[in-house]
Amino acid sequence: MTPDFLNPDELEVALRQIGAERYHILHPFHRLLHDGKLNRGQVQAWALNRYYYQAAIPAKDSWLMARLVSSELRREWRRRIEDHDGNIGPDGKFQGSGIERWLKLAEGVGLEREAVIRADQILPETRFAVDAYVHFVRDRSVLEAVASSLTELFSPKIISERVSGMLAHYDWISPETLAYFTPRLTQAPQDSDFALAYVKQHADTVEKQQAVLGALRFKCDVLWSQLDGLYFAYVAPGMIPPGCFVPAPERTPEATSA
Amino acid sequence: MTPDFLNPDELEVALRQIGAERYHILHPFHRLLHDGKLNRGQVQAWALNRYYYQAAIPAKDSWLMARLVSSELRREWRRRIEDHDGNIGPDGKFQGSGIERWLKLAEGVGLEREAVIRADQILPETRFAVDAYVHFVRDRSVLEAVASSLTELFSPKIISERVSGMLAHYDWISPETLAYFTPRLTQAPQDSDFALAYVKQHADTVEKQQAVLGALRFKCDVLWSQLDGLYFAYVAPGMIPPGCFVPAPERTPEATSA
């Protein structure tokens, strides 16, 4: 059966439906995280692996920018890279960045900064999923690449769940440690408003609409697969692949709070 | 014979020697341009074709940025894209850009803005050379990609020759029309200082040094070939390829100044 042609608002409904069914807010690892059911080592594994994703985003966005054909579009897309890589102010000082704030998060949960940057102990699932995302953006149409960013439509909800849940349940995590997420609450909607409008305007055939929906499904899989890997290695059955991060033995609450 | 290993300063000398021998400041088309020997249609052909090169630079730089592995390096390289694509100020207004200034130049010499942007009447030589540059940066090592930017070491001289020559010889070209070149006189040295230091630091084997020298030769060829195409089509023998820009018949001086 050939899919129907959708008007732009129907396309948006279909995109949001994919999020409702496939976004990683539904993944059990996320629920364990925000319910405070993960121990420190499991949270460390999450922070360590997720860094590889964070660090790849500006590369992904640069691949996309390389194929945009106007200054206007590139300027819009460049803002994402600025959010992640940061800027040097007029005083010559680094003004902070998303990647830097994620490193602070990783340090805040007890990881060593250089080990996080090296990323030599992340899970193969993380590496394969993140690399697949970068390659998707590099190799598919610009329209599909833009559409693959649309998981940001759903991120404010997962971020607020994550932050409130983690602060409520982990007394060893401070608001400063989670500072990464605060600007994301305004950056993500700004980004996704643009991307959604772009997709609604340019997906003007049945074929393009199906490609756009497929791109968002693909991206949901990228996020989902990362949590699958974490769950499998660090929750159940807890089989850590060779060479990957092994958390230190859990200390007693007394020792932990010391 | 195996080439000698060069210390960093010897490598710089070898790079500058390539410029002295192969930079397009030596091309007869450049000399005709700055000596005021080209008519309006020939200058238009130059502005039209060169726009395709200008417009490709931020794509080239995005490809490179996509493969840089630190925020610091990407921020440094991002400045080049900002110079070409411009920024929106805090007041929401576009603050100008290199590409926009080149369009003003093209309009100033009598071309229609939209026709320049469409780039559907440029020479095949222009398209092949510029695309080869973009692909070189995309496909070669980061070191070679950085080295290919080093023609900027030589650009302040060609720019000042071009501007003074054009203003002296063409009464239909105003300083405003040539505003593109003014910021380039400070941007290019800032860019090439960084790129030269990078290359001198990272080309630490004979093989890498040869690759770096080859990259700069390649880039000189890219610039040279564009002027070859213009000379061949619009100077001598003046054979314009099918479908390419055909200048309007030269008007009399009286009509021109009307």
Interface residues (C-beta under 8 A of the other chain):
Chain A: P58 A59 S62 W63 M65 A66 R67 S71 R74 R75 R78 I81 E82 H84 D85 G86 N87 I88 S97 I99 E100 R138
Chain B: P58 A59 S62 W63 M65 A66 R67 S71 R74 R75 R78 I81 E82 H84 D85 G86 N87 I88 S97 I99 E100 R138
